[in-house]
């Protein structure tokens, strides 16, 4: 049974999809998606378009083909295909009829739509001496639907903020598509805005959004709520961004995504030595897996992080599996599993 409140939320999401996504699609794909049951679109996560192959939609139930009647199906009959010309039409709409103006984003492999949705790009890579110059002959688009889940982090904030209203250096750990970025965004907002229930007034946050996923800036303006005291460096490499934030914005906390690359440890230590707290994320299923990566292992061994929060999708994206004290390495929270 769907309550009236839930129906309202679903209809808002459907209208948002129509406003933020449909208008950027070529007319052929738009005509088929309009036929899809609107409530199938509420939990939509991805629209995958590949030249000469059937369009696929992914939601919480899995990945499905889109057929010509607007049905999501596993049957390979009467499926809706797109060619490279239709992909180019879609990319032209996404780039507001000026693909050249978005060249810097395209060469990084994605574009950000108003509303914070992200369009991944694949095709023929054109190289230059210092890296990728462009991606041409686009053959694939992956439209990733971005959603905010307000207060999804509220239950774990007591593990991130101590009794003296100080923020712990925190690392979120999870595999892909387990709500890591959504959780990090909400933590950022709560730390920036403050949490009245626990008497936390909020602090200045410097957000380095290297892949434009957390704040999802569109023409420099965050499309997602990341807090009133948050300054954003969009599309900026983490290591350079940390240095810029320290020099220019005097943050109390720096937030960034996906540590583990060469040089990340040096930048993190630079932040901590300046008396600034850090909150970040790392790919992995657990701490043991992180220990196979040299940079992260060194941070763990030196007890840089005071909290490790492990996420999964066991009960939906953002499921908190366990929280570990970074100093003692003791488990201070573990999810109770049904039947255990």
N, C-alpha and C positions, 0 to 999 in steps of 0.2 A: 504493500500500500504506500502511495506517495502522498505525503502531507502537502498542504497548500504552500507552506514555506519552501519545501524542497522543489515543488513545481515552479515557484517563482525563481529560485536560484537556477534551475535548469533552463528556463526560458531566457534568463539574462545571459547565460553562457551561450545559448544557441544564437541569440541576437549578436553577441560579441563575435562569434565565429563568422556570421554573415558579414559583419561590418569590417572585421580585421583580416579575414582570409579570402573569402569568396571573390571580392573585388579585384584581387591580384591574380586570379587564375584565368587562363584562356577560356573563351566562351564554351568550347566543347566540353571541357572538364567541369566547368561551372554548371552546365545544363544537367549533367549526370549527378553531381553532388546535391543539387537542389531536390532531387528525387529521393535521397537517402532519408530514412526515418530520422527526424530531428533528434530524438533521444539517443540515437546511435552516435551522434556527434558530441554529446555532452562530455564523454570521457575520452574523446579522440586525442591521441598523442602524436601521431605522425601521419603525413600523407607522402608516400614514396612514389616518385615519378621517374621512370626509366625509358629511354628512347627504344621504341619497338617492343616494349614489354608491358604487361598489364599493370595498371595502377593498383597500389596496395595501400590499405589503411590499417593503422595499428591503434588499438585501444587497450584497456586493461584486461580484456579477454584474450588478446593475442593479435596476430596479423591476419588480415583477410584480403582477398581480391575484391575489387569493385567491378560489378558487372554493369552492362549497359542500361539496366533497369534501376540502377541505384541501390542494389542489394549488396551487402557484405557477405561473402561466400567463400567456401573452400573448394567449390566446384570450379573446374577450369573450362566452363562453357559460357559463351556469350559475354566474355570479359571486355572491359573497356581498356583499349590501348591508346598510347600517345606516341607521336613521332617527334623527331628532333625539332621540326618547325614549330610544333605546338609548345614544346619546352622553351624555345626561344621567345615565343609570344608571351609566355608566362613570365619569363625572366625580364622581358621588356616592361611588363606591367609592374613587376616588383620593384624595378629600378626607376619607376616613374618616367619611362620613355627615354632614359639617359643612362645606358649601361656604362658608358665611359666615365660618368661622374662617380660611379660606385666601384671603380677599378681597384682601389686600395682594399676594399672589403672583399671583392671577388677573388683577388689573388690569395687572400687568407682562407678562402674556401667557404665563405658564408656571407649572407646579408641579414640584417635585422629589420624586421617590419615594425611599423608603428603598433604598439600594443605589446612589444617584446618578443614576438614570435620570430623564430630563426629559420632561415632557409639555407641548408647545406648544399654545396655545389660540387659536382664532379665532371670531369671532361679531360681535354688534352692540355697538359701543363706546359707553359712556355717558360723556359728557364733563362736567367741571366746570371752574370758572375756572382752576384750577392744573394741569389735565391730565386724565388718564383716571381716572374714578371707579370704573368696573367694566366687565367684558365680560359681556354677557347673551346669551341666545338662542344658546348655543354651537352652532356648525355644523361645526366641524372640530377634531380632535385629532391631534397628531403625537407619537407616543411614540418618543423617541430613546433607543436602547439604549446605555448608557455602559459602556465597557470600559477597564480599565487594561492597559497593555502595559509591564510592569515591565522597566526597564533599556533601553527603546527609545532613550534618550538617551545611553547609556553611551559609544558610539563618538565622540560629539561633545563630551563633557565636557572633553576636553583642549583644545578650542578656546575653551571658556568660562571655564576656570580656568587661570591662568598658572603659571609655574614657581615663583612666590612664594606660591602657593595663594591668590591674590586673584581675585575674580570680575570678569569683564569685563561692562561694560554691553552688553547683548545684545538684539537685536530679531529675533524669528522672523517670517518673511514667508511667507505661503502663501494660495492660494485656499481657499474653503470646502471642508470634508470631505476635507482632505489631512492630517489628524492633528496639526494645530497645537496644539489644546488638550491632547491626549494627550501630546504631546512636552513642552509647557510644564509639565504636571503632574509628569512624571517628572524633568525638570530641577530643579523645586522640591524634590522628594523627595531627590534626590541632593545638592543643595547643603545641605539641612537635615540630612540624616543623615550626610553625609560619604561619601567613597569611599576605602576602605582600600587599594585597588590603587595609588593615586597619592599616598597619605599625606595626603589632604584630610580634616580632622576635622569639617567641617561648621560652618555659621554660623547665626545667628538670621535667620529669614525672616519678613517681613510680607507676607501674601497678601491682596490686595484682589480678591475674587471677585464682581465686580459682577453677573454673570448666573448665579451659582451653578453654573458649569460645571466649574471646576477642582477644587475640593475637594468639590463636590456635597453641600453640607451639608443634612442632614435634621434639622429641629428644633434647629439650631445645631451639630450634630455632623458633622464631615467624614466622608463615606462613602468617600472615596478617600484613598489614602495620600499625604500631602503632606509628611511628615517630622516627626520628633520635636521639632524646634526651630522649627516653623512656627505662627504665630498667624494666624487667618483673620478677616477682616471680610467677612461674607457678605451679598450683596445691596446692598452699599454703592457709591455712585458713585465712580469712580476718583479724581477730584480731591479729594473730601472724604475718601476713605479714605486717600490718601497723607498728608494733613495729620494725621489721627487717628493713624496709625501712627507718624509722626515724633514726635508729642507724648507718646504713651502706651506704646509697646512697644519702643523703642530697637532697631530691626532693623539688621542689617548689609546685608541685601539686601531690596528691595521687588519683588514680582512682581505684575504685573497684566496684563489681557488687552485687546486691541483698542484701541490708541491711534489717534489721528488726528482726534479731535473738537476743537472750539474750546476752548481753555483747557488742553488736555493738556500742551502745551509748558511752560507756566508751572509746573504741578504737578511735572513731571519735573525741571525746573531747581531747584525747591525741594528735591527729594530729593537731587540731586547736590551742591548747595551745602552740604547737611548732612553730606556725606561718605558718603552711602549709595549703594550700587550699585543698578541697576535692570535687570530683565529683563521684556520685554513682547512683544506680538505685534502684527501689522498685516495686514490683508487685502491681497493683491496677488500677482501672478505673478512679479514681480521688482522690483529697486530702481527701475528706470526708471519703472514704473507708480506707485510710491510718490511719485515726484517731482512728480506732478500734484496732490498734496494739500499745501496750503500749510503746515499745522502740521508734517507729517512732513518735508517738504522742508527746512524751517528747521532741524530737528534733525539732518538728514543733513549739511547745509552747515556747521553748527557742530561737526560731528564729535562729537556727544554719544554716539553708540553706537560701541563699539569692535569689535563683531562683528555682522554681518548673516548670518543663516542662512536660506536659501531652501529651502522644502519643496514637494514635489509628491506626486502619487499614482501616479507613473510605474511604480513597482515595488511598489505598495501604499501606503496612507496612511502618511505619515511619511518618505517617501523624501527624503533630503537631496540637493538638486541642486547647491548650491554654498554655500561659506562665504567671506565677504568681510571683510577687515580694514577697520574703519571709519575708520581714520586715513589709510592710504595708498590705500584703495579697491582694493587688489589682491586677486585671487582666491587664497585659500590652500587651497581644496579645491574640486574639481569632480567630479561623478559621471561615471564612464566609461560611455558609452552603447554598447549592443551594436551592432556593425556600424559604429561610428564610427572 
